[in-house]
Amino acid sequence: MKVKFQKDPSLEDEIEVEVRASAESGTVKRLVSYLNKFGKRDRNLLPVKTRDRIVTVKRDELIKVEVQGTSLTYYTLSEVVKTTGRLYQVLENLNEDFVQVSRHSVINLNYLESLESVFAGNMVAILAEGLKTEVSRRYLPDLERELGL
């Protein structure tokens, strides 16, 4: 990755960042997401609106998020919270500790205990609290990269 600074007096107090790459890879998407969040106040609380209340989930206690259709399920150390929404919208509010591992789930790397092979080249992520989730072949390279493999 190359990084360079270019002075532009016409921008006054603004900063303009341009990300250039041969393709929009997972790394590029994460970098753009990081830049969009840069400078914003990062609270540990994630508000989740259920049918009858608003629950605040602590990001550092969130183990995984799964979606089925439009039903979202948040698995934390102390509870399971069900609501509706889209997984990509949840991802926008999470930090770099979280990685999408399939079309249906996002995991917190801090709670990943192991990865095990299953049929057809897929993997299963074994998480804290006895939770498991499928890791699809499509998302495996991003997960390995996040793990430093």
Secondary structure as UniProt FT lines:
FT   HELIX           9..11
FT   TURN            12..13
FT   HELIX           26..37
FT   TURN            38..39
FT   STRAND          45..49
FT   STRAND          54..58
FT   HELIX           59..61
FT   STRAND          62..68
FT   TURN            69..70
FT   STRAND          71..76
FT   STRAND          80..84
FT   HELIX           87..92
FT   TURN            96..97
FT   STRAND          98..102
FT   TURN            103..104
FT   STRAND          105..108
FT   HELIX           109..111
FT   STRAND          112..117
FT   HELIX           119..121
FT   STRAND          123..127
FT   HELIX           128..130
FT   STRAND          132..135
FT   TURN            137..139
FT   HELIX           140..147
//
